[in-house]
C-alpha cells in the first residue's frame, strides 16, 4: 500500500485536470489518469473514492469561491435600506464582475472544468443555479421599486430568466475563449453596461 503524500495527490490532480479538459468528465478515463500520474489504481483509491470525487476535488474550491462571492453581493444589496437600493443598482454587481474576471484569469483551467466540462457531475447546473439566484433577486428588486412608488412594468419570470441566462453565458465566454485579461475585463465591463442599460429601459414605463 503506497503511503499518501501531497506530491502524489498533486500528480493525480494534474493528470486528471488535463484528461478532464481534453475529454470532459464523462469521456475521461480513470485508467489514463492513473497512467499519466504514474500511480497504481490501488494508490488512486487511497486518495479518492471515485472519478467524480476526483473531479470535485479540483473544481469545488472554485465553485465555492465564485458562488460564495456572488451570493455575498446579492445579499449585501438586498439588505440595504429599500430607499438606497436604486442608487446602488449595478454598482455592487460591477465590483463582483471585476473580481470574477480577476479570479477566472488566475484559475483558468479548473474554472473551465467547472463551466465547460462538468456534464455528468453535480456541477453541471452551476451556471443555471447562478441564473436562478439572479432571477429571484431581480424580481425582489422590482417589488422594492414598486413599494417606493415606481411604476415598474410587469415582467414575466420567464423573461427575467432569458435575460439573466444570456448575461451569464455571455460573461463566461471569457472562459470558453481564453480571453487575455485586459480584453476580458474590457468586454465584461461593456457587457455589464449593455445589460444595465437594458434593465433600466425595461423598468421604465
C-alpha positions in Angstrom: 0.0 0.0 0.0 1.5 3.3 -1.1 1.9 5.9 1.6 -0.2 9.1 0.9 1.8 12.2 0.1 1.0 15.7 -1.2 3.2 15.1 -4.2 1.3 12.1 -5.3 -2.0 13.9 -4.7 -0.8 16.7 -6.9 0.3 14.3 -9.6 -3.1 12.7 -9.7 -5.0 16.0 -9.8 -2.7 17.4 -12.5 -3.1 14.3 -14.7 -6.9 14.5 -14.1 -7.1 18.2 -14.9 -5.7 17.6 -18.4 -7.7 14.5 -19.0 -11.0 16.2 -17.9 -10.1 19.3 -20.0 -9.5 17.1 -23.1 -12.4 14.8 -22.8 -14.9 16.2 -20.3 -15.9 14.3 -17.1 -17.9 11.6 -18.9 -15.3 10.9 -21.5 -12.3 11.0 -19.2 -10.6 7.6 -18.5 -9.6 6.8 -14.9 -7.2 4.3 -16.4 -5.5 7.1 -18.4 -5.4 9.4 -15.4 -3.5 6.9 -13.2 -1.2 6.1 -16.1 -0.4 9.8 -16.6 0.1 10.3 -12.9 2.4 7.3 -12.6 0.5 5.6 -9.8 -1.4 2.4 -9.4 -5.2 2.1 -9.4 -4.9 1.0 -5.8 -3.0 4.1 -4.9 -5.6 6.2 -6.6 -8.3 4.8 -4.4 -6.2 5.7 -1.4 -6.9 9.3 -2.3 -10.3 9.3 -4.0 -13.4 7.1 -3.8 -14.3 7.7 -7.5 -13.7 9.7 -10.6 -16.4 12.2 -9.6 -14.7 12.7 -6.2 -11.5 13.5 -8.0 -13.3 16.0 -10.3 -14.9 17.6 -7.3 -11.6 18.0 -5.5 -10.4 20.1 -8.4 -13.4 22.3 -9.1 -15.1 22.6 -5.6 -12.8 25.4 -4.3 -13.5 27.5 -7.4 -17.3 26.7 -7.4 -17.4 27.8 -3.7 -15.4 31.0 -4.4 -17.4 32.1 -7.4 -20.8 31.3 -5.9 -19.9 32.5 -2.5 -18.8 35.9 -3.7 -21.9 36.1 -5.9 -24.2 35.3 -3.0 -22.5 37.9 -0.8 -23.1 40.5 -3.5 -26.7 39.7 -3.9 -27.3 39.6 -0.1 -25.5 42.8 0.6 -27.6 44.6 -2.0 -30.9 43.1 -0.7 -30.0 44.1 2.9 -29.6 47.7 2.0 -32.5 50.0 3.1 -35.0 49.9 0.3 -34.7 53.7 -0.3 -31.0 53.2 -1.0 -31.2 50.3 -3.4 -31.9 52.2 -6.6 -28.7 54.3 -6.3 -26.7 51.2 -5.7 -28.2 49.3 -8.6 -25.4 47.9 -10.7 -22.6 49.2 -8.5 -22.0 46.1 -6.4 -22.5 43.9 -9.5 -19.8 45.8 -11.3 -17.4 45.2 -8.3 -18.2 41.5 -8.4 -17.7 41.2 -12.1 -14.3 42.8 -11.9 -13.4 40.4 -9.1 -14.7 37.5 -11.2 -12.6 38.3 -14.2 -9.5 38.5 -11.9 -10.4 35.2 -10.3 -11.1 33.4 -13.6 -7.8 34.7 -15.2 -5.9 33.4 -12.2 -7.5 29.9 -12.2 -8.4 29.4 -15.9 -8.1 25.6 -16.2 -10.1 24.5 -13.2 -12.8 27.1 -13.8 -13.0 25.8 -17.4 -13.6 22.4 -16.0 -16.4 23.8 -13.8 -18.1 25.7 -16.5 -17.5 23.6 -19.7 -16.6 20.0 -18.7 -18.8 19.2 -15.8 -21.7 17.3 -17.6 -22.5 14.2 -15.6 -21.4 15.6 -12.3 -23.1 17.6 -9.5 -21.7 20.8 -11.0 -23.3 20.6 -14.4 -26.0 23.1 -13.4 -23.6 25.6 -11.9 -24.4 28.4 -14.3 -28.1 27.6 -14.3 -28.1 27.9 -10.5 -26.5 31.4 -10.7 -29.1 32.4 -13.2 -31.9 31.2 -10.8 -30.5 33.3 -8.0 -30.2 36.3 -10.2 -33.8 36.0 -11.3 -35.0 35.7 -7.7 -33.2 38.8 -6.6 -34.2 40.7 -9.7 -37.9 40.0 -9.0 -37.4 41.1 -5.4 -35.8 44.4 -6.5 -38.7 45.1 -8.8 -41.0 44.7 -5.8 -38.9 47.1 -3.9 -39.2 49.7 -6.7 -43.0 49.3 -6.7 -43.1 49.8 -2.9 -41.0 53.0 -3.5 -43.8 54.2 -5.8 -42.0 53.5 -9.1 -44.3 52.5 -12.0 -42.4 49.3 -13.0 -44.0 47.4 -15.9 -44.9 43.8 -15.3 -42.2 41.3 -16.5 -42.7 37.6 -16.5 -40.2 35.4 -14.7 -39.5 33.7 -18.0 -38.2 36.9 -19.5 -36.0 37.6 -16.5 -34.6 34.1 -16.8 -33.9 34.6 -20.5 -32.1 37.9 -19.8 -30.1 36.5 -16.9 -29.2 33.4 -18.8 -27.9 35.4 -21.7 -25.9 37.6 -19.4 -24.2 34.8 -17.5 -23.4 32.7 -20.6 -22.0 35.9 -22.2 -19.8 36.6 -19.2 -18.4 33.1 -19.2 -17.3 33.4 -22.8 -14.2 34.8 -21.1 -13.5 31.2 -20.0 -14.6 29.4 -23.2 -12.4 31.5 -25.4 -9.5 32.0 -23.0 -9.5 35.8 -23.5 -6.5 37.7 -22.3 -7.0 39.6 -19.0 -7.3 43.1 -20.4 -9.6 42.1 -23.1 -11.7 40.0 -20.7 -12.0 42.9 -18.3 -13.0 45.4 -21.1 -15.5 43.0 -22.6 -17.2 42.2 -19.3 -17.4 45.9 -18.3 -19.1 46.7 -21.6 -21.4 43.7 -21.4 -22.4 44.9 -17.9 -23.1 48.4 -19.2 -25.2 46.9 -22.0 -27.3 44.8 -19.6 -27.7 47.6 -17.1 -29.0 50.0 -19.7 -31.4 47.3 -21.0 -32.7 46.7 -17.5 -33.2 50.4 -16.9 -35.1 50.6 -20.1 -37.4 47.7 -19.2 -38.0 49.1 -15.7 -39.0 52.5 -17.1 -42.6 52.8 -18.4 
